[in-house]
Each structure stands twice: as C-alpha cells, then as structure tokens.
Amino acid sequence: MTTFVSTHRSGLALSMAAHVLILVALSTSLVLVPNNQLPMLAIEAVLIDTSAIRKAAEAERRQQEAEAERRREEQLRDAEQERLRKAEVQRQQVERERKEAEARKARQQREAEARVKQEQERKAAEARAKAEAERRAAEARAAEQARRQAELVAAMEAEEALERARASGEMSRYIALIQQKVERNWTPPGNVREGLECEVVVQQLPNGDVIDAQTVSCNGDATVRRSIENAVRRSSPLPLPENRALFERNLRFVFKPQQ
C-alpha cells in the first residue's frame, strides 16, 4: 500500500482535489437544488469518483505491468546477449587454442622432418666420405702394389743383368783393376811370406772414394794386415766398373800379390 501511495502520489493528489471540488459543488447544489433531487446527485457523484479512481488505478497497474514486462524483456535480452558474448569469447578462445595447437603440431612436424633430413644427409655424407676413403685406400694399395711389383721387376732385371755381367767376365776385370791398383800402392813389410792371400772388405762411395778397409781373413800377421788396409786407403778412389751394375758399396776382393 505504501508503495502504491508513493508511486501514485500525484494521481491521488489530483483525485483528492477532484473530490474536494465535487464536495464544494455538491454543497453549492444543495443550497440551490430542491430537496427531492439531493439523494440522486450524491449517488451519482460517488459513482463517478469510484469509477475514475478504479480506471486510473487499472491504467496505472497496466502501465506498471507493461513497464515490468519491458524491463524483464530487456533483462532477458541483456542476459541472452551476455550469454552470446561469452559463448563467442569461448568459441574464439577454443578456435585460437585449436589454431595454436595446429601451428605447434605443424612446427614440431617440420622440426622432426628437418632432423630426419639432416640425419639422412649426415649419414649420406659419411657414406660418401667412407666410400671415397675406401676408394683412395684401394688406389693407394694398388699404386703401392704396382710400385713394389715394378721394384721387384727392376730388382730382378738388375740381378739378371748383374749375373750376366759377372758371367761375361766384366766383374773379374773390375776386381783385377782394383787388385792391381792396391798392389801398386802396397809397401810389403819385411816379414811377408810366400803365398800371401787376404780377403779384404772395402766400404766405398759411388765415385770410388774409400771410406774404410778391413781384412776379414788373412794368412799374414797384424803388420801385414795393416799394410794391406793402408794400401787400399792409398788407392782411393778405386777404379769403377764400366757396367755400373757391378758397383758395390761394400766390395769384397782377395788380395793376392804376385811374388
């Protein structure tokens, strides 16, 4: 009731003012109108006033209900809009997370593929390097084998040439030249006996210069041995063979002077 009065205060004030005017009019009419007409006028005034108030109250009630319905509709619209907004925000969040997950998955897949490709390239490079190393090693072995084969062939040919030279008498003539030169440079000591024969080992350079000379077997004493070794040193440089294949850095010959 208090709410109704506070809400419709202006309407009630107007109604009360109307009632006052009606009462004033009735009072005036009571003076002017005959007595037989007064009851009917009073009843009509009361009926008019109640109907107006009822209509005003009904109109006000309908207005309030309409306003409340409007507010409820606005609240429903606002709630629906808020629900739609939140749903859209959630949908966007889900879509953003889905795209981020897809991007992350694609990035991880690319990185995995890159690692696989890098590993394949590394293995391929290692395989190529290994094959190249094996090829070079095989070529080196083949070259070494060919070199050794060539050296063996050359040594065999040199040995055969040396044997042919020795068999042809060239070696004998070469040794004879050395023996003759050593004998010319030999000063025999006084205790040399007949039938002297000593085997001498000579170390010489390719030009015939004597590095060292030693008697390894000899039927003479130490004095005779030293005299022969000195004779070899004085004979430096020794004669060289016409066939260079006959040259030996460590040459052995037998010193057997003619007496």
RODO-2510 file (C-alpha; in nm, 4 decimals, decimal comma):
residues 259
     n   res          X          Y          Z
     1     m     0,0000     0,0000     0,0000
     2     t     0,2805     0,2367     0,0909
     3     t     0,4441     0,1604    -0,2420
     4     f     0,1199     0,2275    -0,4272
     5     v     0,0743     0,5654    -0,2484
     6     s     0,4354     0,6700    -0,3104
     7     t     0,4190     0,5654    -0,6721
     8     h     0,0833     0,7302    -0,7484
     9     r     0,1136     1,0292    -0,5163
    10     s     0,0468     1,2816    -0,7901
    11     g    -0,2567     1,0907    -0,9157
    12     l    -0,4028     1,0636    -0,5677
    13     a    -0,3487     1,4334    -0,5077
    14     l    -0,5405     1,5141    -0,8227
    15     s    -0,8117     1,2721    -0,7204
    16     m    -0,8407     1,4297    -0,3763
    17     a    -0,8542     1,7737    -0,5335
    18     a    -1,1322     1,6499    -0,7604
    19     h    -1,3171     1,5141    -0,4598
    20     v    -1,2875     1,8472    -0,2847
    21     l    -1,4251     2,0269    -0,5874
    22     i    -1,7070     1,7800    -0,6135
    23     l    -1,7928     1,8262    -0,2461
    24     v    -1,7877     2,2021    -0,2918
    25     a    -2,0120     2,1671    -0,5919
    26     l    -2,2438     1,9401    -0,4019
    27     s    -2,2580     2,1814    -0,1142
    28     t    -2,3495     2,4582    -0,3508
    29     s    -2,6031     2,2438    -0,5281
    30     l    -2,7674     2,1526    -0,2004
    31     v    -2,8493     2,5144    -0,1480
    32     l    -2,9848     2,5680    -0,4973
    33     v    -3,1445     2,2359    -0,5774
    34     p    -3,4775     2,1273    -0,4240
    35     n    -3,4786     1,8632    -0,1551
    36     n    -3,6355     1,5940    -0,3665
    37     q    -3,3316     1,5899    -0,6023
    38     l    -3,0415     1,5675    -0,3465
    39     p    -3,0147     1,1888    -0,2943
    40     m    -2,9793     1,1197    -0,6658
    41     l    -2,6987     1,3735    -0,7134
    42     a    -2,4973     1,2405    -0,4212
    43     i    -2,5129     0,8865    -0,5535
    44     e    -2,4075     0,9932    -0,8983
    45     a    -2,1049     1,1821    -0,7615
    46     v    -1,9898     0,8862    -0,5626
    47     l    -2,0277     0,6555    -0,8618
    48     i    -1,8344     0,8857    -1,0883
    49     d    -1,5484     0,9235    -0,8446
    50     t    -1,5074     0,5481    -0,7773
    51     s    -1,5096     0,4614    -1,1447
    52     a    -1,2431     0,7203    -1,2252
    53     i    -1,0213     0,6050    -0,9442
    54     r    -1,0633     0,2441    -1,0482
    55     k    -0,9855     0,3240    -1,4075
    56     a    -0,6829     0,5288    -1,3078
    57     a    -0,5589     0,2529    -1,0828
    58     e    -0,6167    -0,0088    -1,3531
    59     a    -0,4372     0,2046    -1,6075
    60     e    -0,1525     0,2605    -1,3655
    61     r    -0,1375    -0,1106    -1,2889
    62     r    -0,1285    -0,1986    -1,6555
    63     q     0,1359     0,0606    -1,7116
    64     q     0,3438    -0,0823    -1,4282
    65     e     0,2965    -0,4355    -1,5567
    66     a     0,3940    -0,3242    -1,9055
    67     e     0,6988    -0,1460    -1,7658
    68     a     0,7914    -0,4519    -1,5608
    69     e     0,7428    -0,6738    -1,8664
    70     r     0,9562    -0,4379    -2,0700
    71     r     1,2278    -0,4484    -1,8061
    72     r     1,2056    -0,8279    -1,7915
    73     e     1,2347    -0,8449    -2,1689
    74     e     1,5306    -0,6070    -2,1589
    75     q     1,6905    -0,8186    -1,8870
    76     l     1,6292    -1,1327    -2,0901
    77     r     1,7740    -0,9638    -2,3982
    78     d     2,0728    -0,8433    -2,1965
    79     a     2,1210    -1,1898    -2,0467
    80     e     2,0938    -1,3505    -2,3904
    81     q     2,3395    -1,1009    -2,5365
    82     e     2,5776    -1,1642    -2,2470
    83     r     2,5390    -1,5382    -2,2979
    84     l     2,6038    -1,4992    -2,6692
    85     r     2,9019    -1,2726    -2,5966
    86     k     3,0525    -1,5236    -2,3546
    87     a     2,9823    -1,8061    -2,5975
    88     e     3,1549    -1,6102    -2,8740
    89     v     3,4512    -1,5352    -2,6481
    90     q     3,4723    -1,9019    -2,5555
    91     r     3,4390    -2,0035    -2,9203
    92     q     3,7163    -1,7616    -3,0178
    93     q     3,9319    -1,8928    -2,7336
    94     v     3,8724    -2,2523    -2,8426
    95     e     3,9422    -2,1579    -3,2054
    96     r     4,2598    -1,9719    -3,1044
    97     e     4,3792    -2,2675    -2,8963
    98     r     4,2952    -2,5046    -3,1829
    99     k     4,4956    -2,2930    -3,4293
   100     e     4,7845    -2,2641    -3,1833
   101     a     4,7818    -2,6416    -3,1329
   102     e     4,7751    -2,6985    -3,5087
   103     a     5,0586    -2,4488    -3,5589
   104     r     5,2593    -2,6101    -3,2791
   105     k     5,1988    -2,9556    -3,4237
   106     a     5,2957    -2,8366    -3,7723
   107     r     5,6109    -2,6714    -3,6324
   108     q     5,7047    -2,9871    -3,4419
   109     q     5,6445    -3,1944    -3,7532
   110     r     5,8624    -2,9613    -3,9617
   111     e     6,1360    -2,9740    -3,6987
   112     a     6,1146    -3,3541    -3,6869
   113     e     6,1297    -3,3735    -4,0658
   114     a     6,4260    -3,1335    -4,0657
   115     r     6,6059    -3,3507    -3,8087
   116     v     6,5355    -3,6637    -4,0118
   117     k     6,6582    -3,4937    -4,3282
   118     q     6,9681    -3,3640    -4,1509
   119     e     7,0418    -3,7111    -4,0147
   120     q     6,9920    -3,8624    -4,3591
   121     e     7,2244    -3,6035    -4,5130
   122     r     7,4825    -3,6668    -4,2398
   123     k     7,4695    -4,0419    -4,2972
   124     a     7,4856    -3,9911    -4,6734
   125     a     7,7881    -3,7623    -4,6305
   126     e     7,9542    -4,0158    -4,4031
   127     a     7,8808    -4,2911    -4,6550
   128     r     8,0275    -4,0803    -4,9370
   129     a     8,3324    -3,9952    -4,7274
   130     k     8,3776    -4,3608    -4,6337
   131     a     8,3409    -4,4712    -4,9957
   132     e     8,5873    -4,2016    -5,1052
   133     a     8,8339    -4,3051    -4,8348
   134     e     8,7996    -4,6704    -4,9339
   135     r     8,8484    -4,5776    -5,2982
   136     r     9,1597    -4,3758    -5,2198
   137     a     9,2898    -4,6524    -4,9959
   138     a     9,2281    -4,9054    -5,2724
   139     e     9,4054    -4,6795    -5,5214
   140     a     9,6929    -4,6329    -5,2765
   141     r     9,7171    -5,0084    -5,2221
   142     a     9,7055    -5,0664    -5,5945
   143     a     9,9704    -4,7993    -5,6522
   144     e    10,1871    -4,9443    -5,3741
   145     q    10,1440    -5,2919    -5,5151
   146     a    10,2306    -5,1666    -5,8612
   147     r    10,5346    -4,9843    -5,7219
   148     r    10,6530    -5,2924    -5,5372
   149     q    10,5892    -5,5018    -5,8432
   150     a    10,7872    -5,2569    -6,0527
   151     e    11,0670    -5,2522    -5,7943
   152     l    11,0660    -5,6294    -5,7845
   153     v    11,0787    -5,6473    -6,1616
   154     a    11,3548    -5,3860    -6,1687
   155     a    11,5495    -5,5723    -5,8983
   156     m    11,5072    -5,8997    -6,0835
   157     e    11,6172    -5,7362    -6,4065
   158     a    11,9148    -5,5770    -6,2289
   159     e    12,0017    -5,9102    -6,0701
   160     e    11,9780    -6,0797    -6,4040
   161     a    12,1909    -5,8072    -6,5620
   162     l    12,4419    -5,8397    -6,2791
   163     e    12,4572    -6,2159    -6,3231
   164     r    12,5039    -6,1754    -6,6951
   165     a    12,7778    -5,9156    -6,6349
   166     r    12,9500    -6,1419    -6,3862
   167     a    12,9206    -6,4361    -6,6172
   168     s    13,0635    -6,2338    -6,9039
   169     g    13,3908    -6,1662    -6,7131
   170     e    13,3258    -5,7944    -6,6514
   171     m    13,3293    -5,8466    -6,2764
   172     s    13,6605    -6,0309    -6,2949
   173     r    13,8160    -5,7467    -6,4930
   174     y    13,6759    -5,4900    -6,2436
   175     i    13,8208    -5,6780    -5,9430
   176     a    14,1510    -5,7231    -6,1268
   177     l    14,1794    -5,3448    -6,1759
   178     i    14,1255    -5,2901    -5,8024
   179     q    14,3765    -5,5590    -5,7086
   180     q    14,6363    -5,4110    -5,9401
   181     k    14,5975    -5,0582    -5,8025
   182     v    14,6095    -5,1769    -5,4399
   183     e    14,9190    -5,3833    -5,5148
   184     r    15,0929    -5,0834    -5,6719
   185     n    15,0233    -4,8807    -5,3545
   186     w    15,1269    -5,1601    -5,1223
   187     t    15,4532    -5,1444    -4,9328
   188     p    15,5136    -5,5004    -4,8147
   189     p    15,6681    -5,5371    -4,4694
   190     g    15,9824    -5,7451    -4,4237
   191     n    15,8066    -6,0465    -4,2747
   192     v    15,5800    -6,1228    -4,5704
   193     r    15,5859    -6,4899    -4,6551
   194     e    15,5166    -6,6556    -4,9847
   195     g    15,1606    -6,7434    -5,0802
   196     l    15,0084    -6,4373    -4,9082
   197     e    14,6336    -6,4289    -4,9557
   198     c    14,3935    -6,1942    -4,7703
   199     e    14,0218    -6,1231    -4,8176
   200     v    13,9509    -5,7513    -4,7904
   201     v    13,6159    -5,5724    -4,7352
   202     v    13,6068    -5,2166    -4,8676
   203     q    13,3400    -4,9521    -4,7982
   204     q    13,3374    -4,7037    -5,0844
   205     l    13,1311    -4,4194    -5,2245
   206     p    12,9774    -4,4293    -5,5729
   207     n    13,2760    -4,2321    -5,7054
   208     g    13,5195    -4,4927    -5,5678
   209     d    13,6392    -4,2968    -5,2608
   210     v    13,7337    -4,5393    -4,9847
   211     i    13,5588    -4,4932    -4,6520
   212     d    13,7087    -4,7926    -4,4721
   213     a    13,9046    -5,1102    -4,5424
   214     q    13,9412    -5,4233    -4,3285
   215     t    14,0951    -5,7646    -4,3765
   216     v    13,8494    -6,0335    -4,2664
   217     s    14,0684    -6,3330    -4,3314
   218     c    14,4398    -6,3343    -4,3972
   219     n    14,7344    -6,5745    -4,3611
   220     g    14,9623    -6,2838    -4,2650
   221     d    15,0220    -6,1301    -3,9248
   222     a    14,8864    -5,7999    -3,7952
   223     t    15,1632    -5,5977    -3,9588
   224     v    15,0839    -5,7443    -4,2980
   225     r    14,7138    -5,6838    -4,2455
   226     r    14,7672    -5,3181    -4,1618
   227     s    14,9934    -5,2749    -4,4664
   228     i    14,7216    -5,4116    -4,6967
   229     e    14,4473    -5,1934    -4,5394
   230     n    14,6714    -4,8869    -4,5763
   231     a    14,7400    -4,9792    -4,9387
   232     v    14,3623    -4,9882    -5,0051
   233     r    14,3166    -4,6442    -4,8465
   234     r    14,6064    -4,5023    -5,0514
   235     s    14,4393    -4,6423    -5,3655
   236     s    14,1310    -4,4191    -5,3175
   237     p    13,9495    -4,3555    -5,5394
   238     l    13,9262    -4,7139    -5,6587
   239     p    13,8651    -4,7952    -6,0251
   240     l    13,4975    -4,8024    -6,1281
   241     p    13,3405    -5,0733    -6,3426
   242     e    13,2318    -4,9960    -6,6943
   243     n    12,8985    -5,1614    -6,6108
   244     r    12,7609    -4,9617    -6,3204
   245     a    12,5517    -5,2609    -6,2178
   246     l    12,8714    -5,4230    -6,0939
   247     f    12,9413    -5,1463    -5,8435
   248     e    12,9100    -5,2471    -5,4800
   249     r    12,9404    -5,0126    -5,1834
   250     n    13,0661    -5,2999    -4,9688
   251     l    13,3094    -5,4673    -5,2020
   252     r    13,4949    -5,7911    -5,1254
   253     f    13,8036    -5,8937    -5,3108
   254     v    14,1026    -6,1165    -5,2487
   255     f    14,4425    -5,9525    -5,2224
   256     k    14,6957    -6,1999    -5,3563
   257     p    15,0119    -6,0201    -5,4685
   258     q    15,2406    -6,1745    -5,7226
   259     q    15,5765    -6,2563    -5,5744
***
